[in-house]
């Protein structure tokens, strides 16, 4: 859900993602950091791109 609120071409602020997902900004930061780490990529944009390529979003 948190990755789905992000876009690969522009950095969406954590506060904006948090509002869309009805979560706190801190939770969004934690979720995104975990997703980036588990996917083995370097940043949020790469995580979104990879998730889209695999049909997860």
N, C-alpha and C positions, 0 to 999 in steps of 0.2 A: 504494500500500500504506500509506504513512504517513497519508494523509488518511483512508483507510478505518478506521484505528485511532482516529480522532478522532470527536467528536460535535459537532453544531452547537449544541447547547443548553448543554452544560457544557464547561468547559475541562479537558481531560485533560492532566495534567502530561507534559512531554516524556519524563521517565524511565519513565512508564507506557507510553507509546507505544513507546519504545525497547525495553522488555522484550517487549512483544507482537510487535514486528517483528524482534526479534533484532538490533538496531542500537545504536550508542552514542547517548546523549542529544544529543551535539553533531551527529551526522549527522542526527538527527531535526530538530533546530532548523534546520539548513541546508536540508534537503529541504523543510520547511514554508515557510521564507522564500522559497525559489525558487518553490514552487507558488503562494503568495500573489501574488508579483510577476508571474508569467506569466499568472495568471488575471485580473489587474487588479483585485483586490479589496483591501480594507483590513485584513482579519484572517483568522485560521484558520477561524472559524465561517462567514464568508461563502464561503470557499473550499470548505468541505464542502457548504454549501447549494447552491452553484453546480454542483459536481460531481454531487451527487444529482439536481438538476433536469435535467441533461444525460444522466443514466444512466451516468455514468462510475464510480459506486460501487454 
